[in-house]
Amino acid sequence: MLNTGGSHRAGEIMTSASTLIGNSIKKLTVILKKTGNPTGTITVLVRKGTGDSPSIIFGDPIDAATLTTTDQTLH
């Protein structure tokens, strides 16, 4: 759960031993629903290494105000 203006990161920091090296991401699913009256933009992205700059942005940004209180699956 995020508050307005919050951020959440999840995943794996890629190293030479990572099982993701050399593989493609074929599908990404994010399940979201709102509580309260969220504002702002939701973006799903992959960051470049430890430099923290975005590498891949998935789909279009989502306006948090358009979420409902029911789980919504985004692909």
C-alpha positions in Angstrom: 0.0 0.0 0.0 1.3 3.4 -0.9 0.4 6.8 0.4 0.1 9.8 -1.8 3.6 10.7 -2.9 5.0 7.4 -1.7 7.0 4.9 -3.7 7.6 1.2 -3.5 10.4 -0.8 -5.0 10.6 -4.6 -5.4 12.7 -7.0 -7.3 16.3 -8.1 -7.8 19.5 -6.2 -8.2 21.1 -7.8 -11.2 24.6 -9.2 -10.7 26.7 -11.5 -12.9 25.2 -14.4 -11.1 21.6 -13.3 -11.7 19.3 -15.8 -13.3 17.7 -12.9 -15.2 20.8 -12.1 -17.2 20.2 -12.9 -20.9 16.5 -13.4 -20.5 13.6 -11.3 -21.6 10.6 -10.2 -19.5 7.7 -11.6 -21.4 4.9 -10.7 -19.0 4.5 -8.3 -16.1 1.4 -8.2 -13.9 0.7 -5.6 -11.3 -2.5 -5.7 -9.1 -3.6 -2.3 -7.7 -6.5 -0.9 -5.8 -7.0 2.4 -4.0 -7.7 3.3 -0.4 -8.6 6.8 0.4 -8.1 9.4 -2.3 -4.8 8.8 -4.0 -3.3 11.3 -6.4 -0.3 11.3 -8.7 1.1 9.0 -11.3 1.9 5.3 -11.1 4.7 4.0 -13.2 6.1 0.5 -13.5 9.7 0.4 -14.6 13.0 -1.4 -14.5 16.0 0.6 -13.4 19.6 0.4 -14.7 21.9 -1.3 -12.2 22.9 0.8 -9.2 22.8 4.0 -11.2 19.0 4.2 -10.5 18.1 5.6 -13.9 15.0 4.1 -15.7 15.8 1.5 -18.3 12.4 0.2 -19.4 9.0 1.7 -18.6 6.1 -0.8 -18.9 2.8 0.5 -20.4 1.5 4.0 -20.0 1.6 5.9 -16.7 -1.6 5.4 -14.6 -3.4 8.2 -12.9 -3.9 7.0 -9.3 -7.2 8.8 -9.0 -8.7 6.4 -11.6 -8.1 3.3 -9.5 -11.1 1.7 -7.8 -11.4 -0.1 -4.5 -11.5 -3.4 -6.3 -8.3 -5.2 -7.4 -7.4 -4.1 -10.9 -4.9 -6.3 -12.8 -2.5 -4.3 -15.1 -0.5 -6.1 -17.8 
